[in-house]
């Protein structure tokens, strides 16, 4: 699949051939993409929520009154869940929310989302993502020329510092290195912008 390459000034910079096995798969698996999004969001959860149980709340373990003869309900201590200041029953514990997803499924999800963007005409290939300075106004103007309003821009292994700083204050624009490209961030933006270096990195990563 041949795609035109553009510069930041929206000028032609030749063509690039994209691998059909990565950017042009015929069956786009939306179900696999959904599984990948769930996988990513579950992995991001902190899981540090915690309530104190009966053995953890402050208080004595002494029996408050006799078992029988007082007319009151039986009580072993005052740390029960029915007591004021007592422990919580079946409360949340510190744990990982991460779920398992096979490596091949994760790769298929990325291929599906890349192919979906290409099929919808929402894939832009840049010659390079390098800016002369870090001014937001100049970067916003350049993206406007490209017709980009909501996009994730994936650079090479290292993102140009001026380019990243110039995009930092522009709403709905995310800048990522190629190793940080992921299904969730690509899905949450309208357009996917890849540099030629990023295309090579993603192709090499997903080829296996």
TORFIKE-415889 format. One record per residue (C-alpha): residue number from 1; x, y, z. Coordinates in nm, 4 decimals, padded with zeros to 6 digits. Example, Ala and Ser with C-alpha at 12.3 -4.5 7.8 and 13.67 -1.06 7.14 Angstrom:
ATOM  num        c1        c2        c3
ATOM    1   01.2300  -00.4500   00.7800
ATOM    2   01.3670  -00.1060   00.7140
END
This chain:
ATOM  num        c1        c2        c3
ATOM    1   00.0000   00.0000   00.0000
ATOM    2   00.1499   00.3321  -00.1107
ATOM    3   00.0794   00.6440   00.0949
ATOM    4   00.1920   01.0000   00.0295
ATOM    5   00.4454   01.1466   00.2707
ATOM    6   00.4042   01.5068   00.3841
ATOM    7   00.6199   01.7625   00.5603
ATOM    8   00.5057   01.9685   00.8592
ATOM    9   00.4366   02.2499   00.6111
ATOM   10   00.1931   02.0155   00.4294
ATOM   11   00.4187   01.9815   00.1252
ATOM   12   00.4742   01.6591  -00.0693
ATOM   13   00.7786   01.4587   00.0365
ATOM   14   00.7470   01.1460  -00.1779
ATOM   15   00.5727   00.8173  -00.1026
ATOM   16   00.6117   00.5316   00.1401
ATOM   17   00.5042   00.1693   00.1017
ATOM   18   00.3171   00.0388   00.4053
ATOM   19   00.3106  -00.3305   00.4890
ATOM   20  -00.0353  -00.4695   00.4061
ATOM   21  -00.0067  -00.7230   00.6887
ATOM   22   00.0096  -00.4355   00.9378
ATOM   23  -00.1622  -00.1346   00.7814
ATOM   24  -00.3996  -00.3112   00.5437
ATOM   25  -00.5505  -00.6187   00.7050
ATOM   26  -00.8917  -00.6982   00.5575
ATOM   27  -01.0764  -00.8026   00.8718
ATOM   28  -01.0560  -00.5305   01.1340
ATOM   29  -01.1286  -00.6961   01.4670
ATOM   30  -01.3199  -00.4422   01.6729
ATOM   31  -01.3730  -00.7065   01.9423
ATOM   32  -00.9977  -00.7529   01.9775
ATOM   33  -00.9488  -00.3745   01.9929
ATOM   34  -01.2057  -00.3589   02.2739
ATOM   35  -01.0233  -00.6353   02.4642
ATOM   36  -00.6985  -00.4436   02.4277
ATOM   37  -00.8529  -00.1216   02.5593
ATOM   38  -00.9873  -00.3085   02.8630
ATOM   39  -00.6422  -00.4671   02.9120
ATOM   40  -00.4690  -00.1270   02.9038
ATOM   41  -00.7144   00.0529   03.1322
ATOM   42  -00.7183  -00.2333   03.3833
ATOM   43  -00.3393  -00.2288   03.3946
ATOM   44  -00.3387   00.1460   03.4652
ATOM   45  -00.5583   00.1156   03.7747
ATOM   46  -00.3730   00.1755   04.0977
ATOM   47  -00.5511  -00.0898   04.3022
ATOM   48  -00.4368   00.0708   04.6291
ATOM   49  -00.7872   00.1023   04.7774
ATOM   50  -00.8131  -00.0510   05.1227
ATOM   51  -01.0456  -00.0649   05.4238
ATOM   52  -00.9539  -00.1911   05.7681
ATOM   53  -01.0937  -00.5279   05.8627
ATOM   54  -01.1818  -00.6549   06.2107
ATOM   55  -00.8257  -00.7600   06.2903
ATOM   56  -00.6820  -00.4238   06.1796
ATOM   57  -00.8938  -00.1604   06.3575
ATOM   58  -00.7717  -00.0071   06.6835
ATOM   59  -00.9333  -00.1559   06.9928
ATOM   60  -00.8992  -00.4143   07.2628
ATOM   61  -00.9723  -00.7799   07.2152
ATOM   62  -01.1289  -00.8019   07.5582
ATOM   63  -01.4835  -00.9344   07.5860
ATOM   64  -01.6982  -00.6273   07.6735
ATOM   65  -01.9495  -00.8079   07.8965
ATOM   66  -02.0602  -01.1528   08.0030
ATOM   67  -02.1876  -01.3917   07.7393
ATOM   68  -02.5190  -01.4438   07.9185
ATOM   69  -02.7399  -01.2809   08.1771
ATOM   70  -02.7139  -00.9166   08.0708
ATOM   71  -02.9987  -00.9125   07.8202
ATOM   72  -02.7611  -00.7847   07.5538
ATOM   73  -02.6453  -00.9507   07.2358
ATOM   74  -02.3369  -01.1661   07.2486
ATOM   75  -02.0108  -00.9807   07.1781
ATOM   76  -01.6552  -01.1059   07.1600
ATOM   77  -01.5047  -00.7570   07.1251
ATOM   78  -01.6041  -00.4097   07.0022
ATOM   79  -01.4339  -00.4356   06.6644
ATOM   80  -01.7205  -00.6086   06.4892
ATOM   81  -01.8656  -00.4553   06.1727
ATOM   82  -02.1902  -00.3716   06.3575
ATOM   83  -02.0033  -00.1631   06.6155
ATOM   84  -01.9199   00.2045   06.5736
ATOM   85  -01.5573   00.2200   06.4612
ATOM   86  -01.5535  -00.1495   06.3902
ATOM   87  -01.3974  -00.3271   06.0948
ATOM   88  -01.5440  -00.3417   05.7443
ATOM   89  -01.6672  -00.6734   05.6103
ATOM   90  -01.5627  -00.7727   05.2558
ATOM   91  -01.4112  -00.4286   05.1882
ATOM   92  -01.1643  -00.3620   04.9041
ATOM   93  -00.8081  -00.4846   04.9451
ATOM   94  -00.4861  -00.3746   04.7780
ATOM   95  -00.4564  -00.5750   04.4568
ATOM   96  -00.3665  -00.5575   04.0905
ATOM   97  -00.6538  -00.5123   03.8458
ATOM   98  -00.4408  -00.6255   03.5516
ATOM   99  -00.5802  -00.8975   03.3258
ATOM  100  -00.3915  -01.1319   03.0962
ATOM  101  -00.3968  -01.0937   02.7185
ATOM  102  -00.1771  -01.3056   02.4888
ATOM  103   00.1004  -01.1277   02.3014
ATOM  104  -00.0429  -01.2288   01.9631
ATOM  105  -00.3816  -01.0801   02.0537
ATOM  106  -00.2156  -00.7532   02.1579
ATOM  107  -00.0298  -00.7421   01.8267
ATOM  108  -00.3515  -00.8125   01.6325
ATOM  109  -00.5241  -00.5275   01.8173
ATOM  110  -00.2509  -00.2844   01.7112
ATOM  111  -00.2646  -00.4083   01.3512
ATOM  112  -00.6429  -00.3687   01.3524
ATOM  113  -00.6349  -00.0112   01.4810
ATOM  114  -00.3586   00.0892   01.2365
ATOM  115  -00.5495  -00.0664   00.9478
ATOM  116  -00.8730   00.1011   01.0606
ATOM  117  -00.7115   00.4462   01.0574
ATOM  118  -00.5613   00.3801   00.7127
ATOM  119  -00.8928   00.2528   00.5767
ATOM  120  -01.0814   00.5572   00.7090
ATOM  121  -00.8267   00.7945   00.5515
ATOM  122  -00.7225   00.9182   00.8947
ATOM  123  -00.3576   00.8178   00.8692
ATOM  124  -00.0981   01.0850   00.7897
ATOM  125   00.2679   01.0047   00.7273
ATOM  126   00.5189   01.2793   00.8032
ATOM  127   00.8710   01.2984   00.6701
ATOM  128   00.9871   01.4011   01.0168
ATOM  129   00.8494   01.5664   01.3304
ATOM  130   01.1125   01.8270   01.4055
ATOM  131   01.0430   02.1892   01.4978
ATOM  132   01.2770   02.4902   01.4820
ATOM  133   01.1488   02.6247   01.8124
ATOM  134   00.9070   02.5304   02.0890
ATOM  135   00.6434   02.7960   02.0189
ATOM  136   00.2874   02.6677   02.0470
ATOM  137   00.1520   02.9197   01.7957
ATOM  138   00.3831   02.7988   01.5172
ATOM  139   00.3024   02.4343   01.5903
ATOM  140  -00.0728   02.4989   01.6011
ATOM  141  -00.0468   02.6729   01.2639
ATOM  142   00.1455   02.3783   01.1148
ATOM  143  -00.1113   02.1259   01.2396
ATOM  144  -00.3911   02.3456   01.1079
ATOM  145  -00.2319   02.3334   00.7610
ATOM  146  -00.2293   01.9548   00.7857
ATOM  147  -00.5992   01.9627   00.8755
ATOM  148  -00.5342   01.8038   01.2129
ATOM  149  -00.7624   01.8915   01.5055
ATOM  150  -00.7558   01.5763   01.7154
ATOM  151  -00.4573   01.3479   01.6728
ATOM  152  -00.1925   01.1300   01.8292
ATOM  153   00.1473   01.1961   01.6727
ATOM  154   00.4006   00.9152   01.6934
ATOM  155   00.7634   01.0103   01.6383
ATOM  156   01.0683   00.7836   01.6265
ATOM  157   01.2515   00.6307   01.9197
ATOM  158   01.3164   00.9822   02.0486
ATOM  159   01.0689   01.2666   02.0061
ATOM  160   01.2121   01.6068   01.9158
ATOM  161   01.2030   01.8200   02.2321
ATOM  162   01.0926   02.1392   02.0535
ATOM  163   00.8159   01.9534   01.8720
ATOM  164   00.6867   01.7923   02.1923
ATOM  165   00.6926   02.1216   02.3845
ATOM  166   00.5225   02.3042   02.0984
ATOM  167   00.2345   02.0525   02.1015
ATOM  168   00.2064   02.0254   02.4799
ATOM  169  -00.0537   02.3027   02.5187
ATOM  170  -00.2595   02.2203   02.2112
ATOM  171  -00.5893   02.0506   02.3061
ATOM  172  -00.6580   01.7002   02.1710
ATOM  173  -00.3000   01.6557   02.0482
ATOM  174  -00.0811   01.3815   02.1988
ATOM  175   00.2841   01.3197   02.1120
ATOM  176   00.4378   00.9776   02.1758
ATOM  177   00.7623   00.7976   02.0913
ATOM  178   00.7261   00.4886   01.8734
ATOM  179   00.7699   00.2517   02.1688
ATOM  180   00.4839   00.4328   02.3450
ATOM  181   00.2311   00.3874   02.0627
ATOM  182  -00.0724   00.2040   02.1978
ATOM  183  -00.4247   00.1105   02.0963
ATOM  184  -00.6091   00.3179   02.3572
ATOM  185  -00.4391   00.6492   02.2773
ATOM  186  -00.4776   00.5936   01.9023
ATOM  187  -00.8490   00.5160   01.9423
ATOM  188  -00.9233   00.8219   02.1570
ATOM  189  -00.8027   01.0638   01.8875
ATOM  190  -00.9484   01.1179   01.5419
ATOM  191  -00.6282   01.1146   01.3341
ATOM  192  -00.3098   00.9097   01.3561
ATOM  193   00.0092   01.0859   01.2469
ATOM  194   00.3229   00.8741   01.2034
ATOM  195   00.6702   00.9763   01.1042
ATOM  196   00.8589   00.7536   00.8589
ATOM  197   01.0786   00.6483   01.1483
ATOM  198   00.7719   00.5480   01.3507
ATOM  199   00.6372   00.3454   01.0564
ATOM  200   00.9652   00.1531   01.0399
ATOM  201   00.9677   00.0942   01.4164
ATOM  202   00.6071  -00.0286   01.4274
ATOM  203   00.6561  -00.2496   01.1229
ATOM  204   00.9638  -00.4102   01.2745
ATOM  205   00.7863  -00.4589   01.6077
ATOM  206   00.4704  -00.6147   01.4603
ATOM  207   00.6363  -00.8162   01.1836
ATOM  208   00.7204  -01.1057   01.4152
END
